[in-house]
Amino acid sequence: MSDQSPKPDPDVTWGGLAAVGLEVCVGVGLGYFVGHLIDKRYGWESRGAVVGSMLGLAGGLYLLIKQALNANKD
């Protein structure tokens, strides 16, 4: 009897999963930074930072869902 372990899927690696997490974090961080700059320029208190963070989160989640759908196609 042959003892073969399943081969790891080359499309799903820890590096790829870490990249997805970084995409979401960078999106939120960049959105916050741009929103904070808009807050300072126009005196909007913290509205720009909150809206920028939410837009960054939405962009990161869009990329996450897009990548998950592509992984399920195969």
Backbone torsions as a table, in degrees:
resi	resn	phi	psi	omega
1	MET	NA	130.8	-178.0
2	SER	-87.2	134.2	-179.0
3	ASP	-103.1	80.9	-178.6
4	GLN	-102.1	125.3	175.5
5	SER	-87.1	152.0	-179.6
6	PRO	-65.1	138.6	179.2
7	LYS	-76.8	140.8	179.7
8	PRO	-68.2	143.2	178.1
9	ASP	-71.9	123.1	-176.9
10	PRO	-67.7	-20.5	-179.8
11	ASP	-77.9	-24.9	-178.8
12	VAL	-110.3	100.9	178.1
13	THR	-126.3	165.0	178.5
14	TRP	-64.5	-34.0	178.0
15	GLY	-64.6	-40.3	178.1
16	GLY	-66.1	-38.4	178.1
17	LEU	-69.2	-36.4	177.0
18	ALA	-66.9	-35.4	178.7
19	ALA	-63.9	-36.7	178.2
20	VAL	-63.9	-44.1	177.9
21	GLY	-63.3	-39.1	178.6
22	LEU	-68.1	-34.9	177.7
23	GLU	-60.5	-43.1	179.7
24	VAL	-66.4	-45.2	-178.9
25	CYS	-64.0	-43.0	179.8
26	VAL	-66.6	-38.3	177.5
27	GLY	-60.9	-45.6	179.3
28	VAL	-66.3	-44.1	-179.5
29	GLY	-63.4	-43.8	179.5
30	LEU	-67.2	-40.8	176.5
31	GLY	-61.7	-41.4	178.1
32	TYR	-63.7	-44.8	-177.7
33	PHE	-61.8	-47.8	179.4
34	VAL	-64.7	-42.6	177.7
35	GLY	-62.4	-38.2	178.5
36	HIS	-65.4	-40.4	177.3
37	LEU	-63.6	-40.2	177.5
38	ILE	-65.4	-39.2	177.2
39	ASP	-58.2	-47.3	-178.4
40	LYS	-64.3	-40.1	-176.2
41	ARG	-70.0	-43.0	-174.3
42	TYR	-105.3	-1.0	178.0
43	GLY	66.3	44.3	-176.0
44	TRP	-94.2	20.7	-176.2
45	GLU	57.8	-112.6	-178.2
46	SER	-120.2	12.8	-177.5
47	ARG	-63.2	-42.1	-178.6
48	GLY	-64.3	-40.3	179.8
49	ALA	-65.7	-39.8	-179.9
50	VAL	-68.2	-46.7	-179.9
51	VAL	-64.8	-41.4	178.0
52	GLY	-62.7	-41.2	178.1
53	SER	-64.2	-41.4	179.2
54	MET	-66.0	-40.5	177.1
55	LEU	-65.2	-38.9	176.6
56	GLY	-64.6	-39.7	177.1
57	LEU	-65.0	-42.5	178.7
58	ALA	-62.8	-41.1	178.0
59	GLY	-64.7	-42.0	178.3
60	GLY	-65.1	-40.8	178.6
61	LEU	-69.1	-33.5	175.2
62	TYR	-60.6	-46.4	178.9
63	LEU	-63.9	-37.7	178.5
64	LEU	-63.2	-46.6	-179.4
65	ILE	-66.6	-40.7	178.7
66	LYS	-60.7	-42.8	179.5
67	GLN	-68.4	-37.4	178.7
68	ALA	-66.6	-39.9	177.8
69	LEU	-65.3	-38.9	177.4
70	ASN	-65.8	-35.8	179.9
71	ALA	-69.8	-33.0	-179.4
72	ASN	-77.7	-20.3	178.0
73	LYS	-64.2	-36.6	-176.4
74	ASP	-75.8	NA	NA
